[in-house]
Amino acid sequence: MNAKLKRWGNSYGVVVPKEVVEKEGLREGEVVEVIVRKAIDVKRLYGKYPFKDLQAQKEKMREGWE
């Protein structure tokens, strides 16, 4: 799940979407495990990996999907 970090007083918090709460059966006050890792900014990757023929690359990736 991706979530946006928000300031709460002198701390930061993450809002867990209702769908995740329901799926996992979470209740207020329960302890949950959170793995923190900064998300990759996809916009920074633009132009970093050259594709001379993008359509050919897409067709190659689709091979065997039939």
Secondary structure, 3 states (H helix, E strand, C coil): CCCCEEEECCEEEECCCHHHHHHHCCCCCCCCCCCCCCCCCHHHHCCCCCCCCHHHHHHHHHCCCC
